[in-house]
Amino acid sequence: MKAVVIHESLTGNTERAAVLIAAGLVDAGYEAVACSTAKVDYQALAEADLVVVGSWTDGLFLFGQKPARSGRLAKLPVMTGKRCAVFCTYAIETGKTLEKLTSIMESRGADVIGGYAIKRSAIEQGAQEFVDRLLGVVSA
């Protein structure tokens, strides 16, 4: 099985989560790579059985949250027929970030199978929990 983890990161938290998620998938037997939305590994994306897309949560503290740089995410290649999972990193509140990210990926043709929010103060634990839950879904 092959996976690609695509991320949009500002301060490095979401990138760190993406790298940890890819490593967790490798540990589970996947061939997995992490890349940014600015430098998508198109070959890995084309070959991937699973696409994971993550973004940091942008917006005001208590309202207006959304995936950061959603315009870049909306320009990702078409993923028709690809299973996809989404994640976001956040400081205080996620609002509807995961729902909006799911909608963006579905507009690219992806079959979104789930999502997870990772608090920036617990990146390692959140990434591992996401991988564990993701593996439970994809192996079912």
ABEGO torsion letter per residue (X at the ends): XBBBBBBBBAAGAAAAAAAAAAAAAAAAGBBBBBBBAABBBAAAAAABABBBBBBBBBEBAABGBBBBGAAAAAABBBABGBBBBBBBBBAABAEAAAAAAAAAAAAAGBBBAEBBBBBAABAAAAAAAAAAAAAAAAAX
